[in-house]
Amino acid sequence: MTIIITAFERSPDGGKGLARDTRIRWALEEVGQPYEVRLVSFSAMKQAAHLALHPFGQIPTYEEGDLVLFETGAIVFHIAERHAGLLPEDANARARAIMWMFAALSTMEPPILELTTARLLEGDRSWAAQRMPLVADRVRNRLGPLSHHFGDADWLDGAFSAGDLMMVSVLLRVKASGLLDDTPNLAAYVARGEARPAYKRACDAQLAVAGNQQIG
Amino acid sequence: MTIIITAFERSPDGGKGLARDTRIRWALEEVGQPYEVRLVSFSAMKQAAHLALHPFGQIPTYEEGDLVLFETGAIVFHIAERHAGLLPEDANARARAIMWMFAALSTMEPPILELTTARLLEGDRSWAAQRMPLVADRVRNRLGPLSHHFGDADWLDGAFSAGDLMMVSVLLRVKASGLLDDTPNLAAYVARGEARPAYKRACDAQLAVAGNQQIG
């Protein structure tokens, strides 16, 4: 069955890989599954046809025969469960890989997203300059323990897994802030993720969308 | 194998059910699995023995033989995958139930937690009164689409699932703010969750910890 995902017609980051369809593309590339992409404009995302796929009017979505999914974590997990390459076979190691997926999305990503929210949605408010250090400290309070736990490992728990795919994707969002500089082992971890051929293919595919728009 | 979870020795909410061990207790009650609880003080949570179980120094954790897990979503999923009662058998319905678990934790909970963060950690700042309406609007921006999608259903997708367990648990956190009043169908949904015998048993067990402390 053909896999169809949705992505931004015009990504806010110009195709630099921070839009969440990158995570789905990366997972599909890791397991070697072809897929098609339907591009969605910001206005179309809020219209009935797209809301029927994604009640919150966002991207990405995932269609495969009768199955329609939204929510990046759930889509990556679905791909990982059905195709070899993203979850270990050992039951306990598999449970831990899933644990790291949830940790990336529930523990690490919220304060990291708040960095962007504070800048984009409150950057012009009177409190912006005073508040930003508090927001940055909350990110440091997550990066510190993760870095301590990670030590000099290559990946979170043995071989590369869907947990790493999600954690690297989340940490990529903090890269531009400079906060990763305090945790060189996590900076190296992110670079290790970015160096994976499947990640590069995912990014190239996303960048091609942005490139076509500049030409077209 | 005995299941051991950790919980606050003294819950910040006095045992009202908002601590995350409630979600684990509820899942275990739904599937009829007995469990033991090890209470952890705030200082012990940051010490090496507990950090070995939970790198971010929080509760709950889950131990079952050789398996150690943290992250509430991952623990509930582990329980749901191994015992009947929390995930549908049909493959597509199962994928959608997992999708709603992720949606509860990744899409709904971050702005809801920010309500608490803004009050507890920034309530004494000069911008607190001006900023709070922005934070509340972000919660409304999630509750509105969820309510629209939910309609007059009983649960998110057919029968009660781990997705509902997680969504109700997350929405319980917004109850005290009054924001649920604008979405009566979601308020009724939360009440439906609270009325489940398994939820009541989980809350009673948590409240008993707080009660014992008041006596002891």
Interface residues (C-beta under 8 A of the other chain):
Chain A: L51 P55 F56 G57 D66 L67 L69 F70 E71 T72 G73 A74 I75 F77 H78 N92 A95 R96 I98 M99 M101 F102 A103 L105 S106 T107 E109 P110 L113 E114 L121 E122 R125 S126 W127 Q130 R131 L134 R142 P145 L146 H148 H149
Chain B: L51 P55 F56 G57 D66 L67 L69 F70 E71 T72 G73 A74 I75 F77 H78 N92 A95 R96 I98 M99 M101 F102 A103 L105 S106 T107 E109 P110 L113 E114 L121 E122 R125 S126 W127 Q130 R131 L134 R142 P145 L146 H148 H149
